Amino acid sequence: MKGHELQDDLDRVADSLDTLSEALAELGIAALRAAIDDPDSDGRRPEVEKRISRARRSVEKAAVILRNESTAGML
């Protein structure tokens, strides 16, 4: 596989990671909304939303790394 073909494949995977990141963002928002609507909520950020946010950031970093873009400010 030639270098540009490999980078094209990596870019496609990075695009898939972007889609996954968007899905995680939506899940994070849903978790926050559920916590707001929960009368038993203690007003604190839900642990599940924290995990989702960490996963989303990791996925975003992976996409940047695969695209071989500058990671300044991302890592």
Number of C-alpha atoms within 10 A of each C-alpha: 6 7 8 9 10 11 15 13 14 17 17 15 16 21 15 14 21 19 14 16 21 15 13 20 18 13 16 20 15 13 19 18 11 13 18 16 10 11 9 8 12 10 10 9 13 16 10 13 19 14 12 19 18 13 16 21 17 16 21 20 18 18 22 19 16 17 18 12 9 10 10 6 5 12 12
